[in-house]
Amino acid sequence: MKAYAAGWLMQRITGAGLVLFLALHLWVQHMPNGFLATADEYNRIVAEFADRGPVYEEALASGHLREALDGEHVITYSKVAARLQNPWWKAINIMLLLFGVAHGLNGVHNVLRDYVHRGRLRLIVMGIASLGAVWVSVVGIRSLLAVGSGL
Amino acid sequence: MVFQNMQNSSDKPASLHDKPSLRTVFGVLRSYRMRSGMGAWVLHRLTGLMLVLYLPLHVAGLRSLQDPAAFEQYVTLYRSPLFKIAEAVLVGVVAFHALNGLRIMLQDFFFRSDRHKMLFGVVMVLTVLVTLVAGYQILSPYVAAFLFQ
């Protein structure tokens, strides 16, 4: 298979996967439902924050932690950790991350091929993008694995 | 080289083999034939680049997942009104890129070219619908708090 065709096919496979994973991601993290805390639930959690030590106390005093508005649904650590206890959710989030990185990197490659015709410049930009992709993958997976494991 | 045209949608402009300069940029822009196919292609590129820039920011912020106190503060920062507006815009950007991407895949396989304009219309209508519905869910508590405080 030619490299162009492989890139074309990969962009479609990762793109189709991302449509599913991102729809799921937007649903559980950005829409009001049981994966987020309701305003009442969150305000009960905020009331507990004061007992968790000086870091929380300072954040509450400076407004870096604050109560929910009426009708607001809030992402909170305990809800995220509870969801990520499920290995399927962990796998889905890692897939979302890796598909996103692969799709983005291949997209950057396509843009460079269209606009940057100097070989060395293209190589440099692609090298920086590739390093960024590795960084995002490693840091993202490390964060996902750390949730709920006490790291 | 046959495959080079397959990788991009058919409505791609002619590439100019010049050095980067302001003149080249204007030359490229003039060479684009601004019809809906071209608009779809330009929007797909722009939204794609926005998402490529957003992903590292998002993952950098999520390093706070390793410390519950830091994560709660990260989430609280993203609950300020300007971030909420940005969140609604982000949903719109994702919705367009996803729906237009689906259109590209579908029309590669199933649709004759006289249907492409109609399909792009469907993409735009669905993008606006998704953005309005999600934007309402994201912003309504903030609008209510602003109006009735």
Interface residues (C-beta under 8 A of the other chain):
Chain A: K2 Y4 A5 G7 W8 Q11 R12 G15 A16 L18 V19 L22 A23 L26 H30 M31 P32 A39 F49 R52 V55 Y56 A59 H64 L65 R66 L69 D70 G71 E72 V74 I75 T76 Y77 V80 A81 L97 G100 V101 G104 G107 V108 N110 V111 D114 Y115 V116 H117 R118 G132 W135 V136 V139 G140 R142 S143 L144 A146 V147 L151
Chain B: F3 Q4 M6 Q7 N8 K12 S15 H17 K19 P20 V28 R45 G48 L49 L51 V52 L55 P56 V59 A60 L62 R63 L65 Q66 P68 A69 F71 E72 Q73 V75 T76 L77 R79 E87 V91 V94 A98 G101 L102 M105 A134 Q137 I138 S140 P141 Y142 A144 A145
